[in-house]
Structures are given as C-alpha cells and as structure tokens.
C-alpha cells in the first residue's frame, strides 16, 4: 500500500519570504499523480498544484512550485513571496494512475500547518 | 465552478443515534468520497463510490455505511453514533473522465455526546 509522509507538522514563514514544505511517499508503481491541497481555517480544501509522475518538468502555479524527485520519492512544495492568505494546513496526496481497483482514492499525508507572520 | 455541498457545517448528536450526513455535487461527477479528518491523522478514506449504487470500502469503514441512489448525492450513515466518531467529515467528488482533481465540500463537524 502507498504511504505519504509529511515530516513537518508545523512551519512558519515571514510574509514575502519563501518556504518549502516537505513530502515523501512510498510506492512500487511507476505511474501516479501527486497533489498539494490547501485547507484554510474556513475548512474548504482546495487544490494548489498537481504533478504527473511521467512528467520530468516540475509543476508551477504562480507563486507555488514543486520539486519532484521521482527516484527519491520526494515531492516538496515551495511557496514564494508568502502572503498572509497562504496560512493554512497543507496536505500532500498520492493517487495511482490506473482505473478501478481503488486507484481513484487519494492517500493523504498528515498535513503541515503553515503560519505566515506579518 | 464545481460545487460540493454538505448538509450541515456543525452537527451534535447523542450516542446511539442514527446519523445521516449528506453530500451533493452539481457537476455530474461519477466518483464520490467520504473522508474523516482528525488532528495529527490527516484525512482517512471511509467509503467511496464509483458511480450510482456502487460503493467500495475505504481504509476505515467500520461503524459507517453509505448510500448512493442518485449520481449527485452521496450519503454517509452512522448506524449507531459513538463518541469516537466525533470528527470532521469531508465529502469529495471527481470526474472519471475529466481529470484527477478531487473537489471537496466545506466539511461537517460532528460531535457525538
């Protein structure tokens, strides 16, 4: 079974600075998807960024980028120019690329609480 | 925009009560999911549904059941609520055809006294 590990329960960053959240995963599959989800204090979980394992290029979405190291099974999230609105719980998640057999489900890490200091 | 709604934001029930948590999505998604979120444990999958009338157990199905009679609605049922089921419950949906993202509802904070 796949597992996702977020080793940093809490992180803090100064406004306008850069922060990196860590995520490692364990799988025997070669094709899969990785996600970072954000859950602000209002509780609505939203997708921040996704990465397909077959793509070597790291995904980028505005101030958010990932460092995907497939061999090391590492998937970190970098937030540049941090803003107060970035304060949230961040969850790393894994999904198999197949269809059926339970591959539709996401496997989540335990989350990292990010605090942004003004 | 995809919208996933849950019937209640906050719910308080007593031990032994039968509890229904409702989730509705408006984007014709085939897949729907129920997660439980607890501090320090992240999100754990309770049940999911591939399509209407189809369901699969997730990682922690004990004490729960589900119903999906219509495509847009996925219900989580606690047959006899217990205090250890006090938690945040999140519903999500996903299109089988149009991508990998799961869209989440706002969550229901259930307290069982």
Interface residues (C-beta under 8 A of the other chain):
Chain A: X9 X33 X35 X37 X42 X43 X44 X45 X46 X47 X50 X91 X95 X99 X100 X102 X104 X105 X106 X108 X109 X110 X111
Chain B: X31 X33 X35 X40 X41 X42 X43 X44 X45 X48 X50 X56 X58 X88 X90 X92 X94 X96 X100 X101 X102 X104 X105 X106 X107
